[in-house]
Amino acid sequence: MGIFADIQNRIKNSGVLIFCTLLSLYFIFHGISGERGLLKLLYLRNEISEAQQIADMYHKEKSKLEEKVKLLSSSSLDLDLLDERARVVLNMVGSEEFVILDTEENK
């Protein structure tokens, strides 16, 4: 009986230690894989970097389009660009001109 009583006393005394250990493991687990954990943080950083790349791509495309619009404005009209756009939009060419179709879309 002395051995069992000694074990019971140690378990009672270490109950707080076991509780604190389990509580710590709980917070560590949720700190890593929880809704606001480390894995979610890494995932969101990746999403932000991808969204930033897409935003940069659209910003560059917008800048190119703004430059084309500026060239077509009445203050600085580029006749070659105007002629090119009119041919593309109207799908017309001159009677003595040859058309070479490009398989890739011009960007």
C-alpha positions as CSV (number, residue, x, y, z in Angstrom):
1,M,0.0,0.0,0.0
2,G,2.9,2.4,0.5
3,I,3.8,2.3,-3.1
4,F,0.3,3.0,-4.3
5,A,-0.1,5.9,-1.9
6,D,3.1,7.3,-3.0
7,I,2.0,7.1,-6.7
8,Q,-1.4,8.7,-5.8
9,N,0.4,11.6,-4.0
10,R,2.7,12.2,-7.0
11,I,-0.3,12.2,-9.4
12,K,-2.2,14.6,-7.2
13,N,0.9,16.9,-7.0
14,S,1.6,16.7,-10.7
15,G,-2.1,17.4,-11.7
16,V,-1.4,21.1,-12.1
17,L,1.7,20.3,-14.1
18,I,-0.3,18.0,-16.4
19,F,-3.0,20.6,-16.8
20,C,-0.5,23.3,-17.7
21,T,1.2,21.0,-20.2
22,L,-2.0,20.1,-21.9
23,L,-3.1,23.8,-22.0
24,S,0.3,24.8,-23.5
25,L,0.0,22.0,-26.1
26,Y,-3.5,23.3,-27.0
27,F,-2.3,26.9,-27.5
28,I,0.7,25.8,-29.5
29,F,-1.4,23.6,-31.8
30,H,-3.9,26.4,-32.4
31,G,-1.1,29.0,-32.7
32,I,0.4,27.0,-35.6
33,S,-2.7,25.6,-37.4
34,G,-5.6,27.6,-36.1
35,E,-7.7,30.2,-38.0
36,R,-5.2,32.9,-37.1
37,G,-2.1,30.7,-36.8
38,L,1.3,30.6,-38.5
39,L,0.2,28.4,-41.4
40,K,-2.7,30.8,-42.2
41,L,-0.3,33.7,-42.0
42,L,2.0,32.1,-44.6
43,Y,-0.9,31.3,-46.8
44,L,-2.2,34.9,-46.7
45,R,1.3,36.3,-47.4
46,N,1.4,34.1,-50.5
47,E,-2.0,35.2,-51.6
48,I,-1.0,38.9,-51.1
49,S,2.2,38.4,-53.2
50,E,0.2,36.8,-56.0
51,A,-2.5,39.5,-55.9
52,Q,0.3,42.2,-56.0
53,Q,1.8,40.5,-59.1
54,I,-1.6,40.6,-60.8
55,A,-2.1,44.2,-59.8
56,D,1.3,45.1,-61.2
57,M,0.5,43.3,-64.5
58,Y,-2.8,45.3,-64.8
59,H,-1.1,48.5,-63.9
60,K,1.4,48.0,-66.8
61,E,-1.4,47.1,-69.2
62,K,-3.3,50.2,-68.1
63,S,-0.2,52.4,-68.7
64,K,0.2,51.0,-72.2
65,L,-3.4,51.7,-73.0
66,E,-3.2,55.2,-71.6
67,E,-0.1,55.8,-73.8
68,K,-2.1,54.7,-76.8
69,V,-5.0,56.9,-75.9
70,K,-2.7,59.8,-75.5
71,L,-1.3,59.2,-79.0
72,L,-4.8,59.2,-80.4
73,S,-5.8,62.4,-78.7
74,S,-6.3,65.5,-80.8
75,S,-3.4,67.4,-79.3
76,S,-0.8,64.8,-80.4
77,L,-2.4,62.7,-83.1
78,D,-0.2,59.9,-84.5
79,L,-1.5,59.2,-88.0
80,D,0.1,55.8,-88.3
81,L,-1.5,54.6,-85.1
82,L,-4.8,56.1,-86.2
83,D,-4.5,54.3,-89.5
84,E,-3.6,51.0,-87.8
85,R,-6.5,51.2,-85.4
86,A,-9.0,52.1,-88.1
87,R,-7.9,49.1,-90.2
88,V,-8.3,46.8,-87.2
89,V,-11.6,48.1,-86.1
90,L,-13.2,48.4,-89.6
91,N,-11.5,45.3,-90.9
92,M,-10.6,47.0,-94.2
93,V,-7.5,47.4,-96.4
94,G,-6.7,49.2,-99.6
95,S,-7.2,47.5,-103.0
96,E,-3.5,47.4,-103.7
97,E,-2.4,46.3,-100.2
98,F,-1.4,42.9,-99.0
99,V,-2.5,41.5,-95.6
100,I,-0.2,39.3,-93.6
101,L,-2.0,37.7,-90.7
102,D,-0.1,37.2,-87.5
103,T,-1.0,34.0,-85.6
104,E,-0.2,35.6,-82.3
105,E,-2.1,38.5,-80.8
106,N,0.0,41.7,-80.6
107,K,0.5,42.8,-77.0
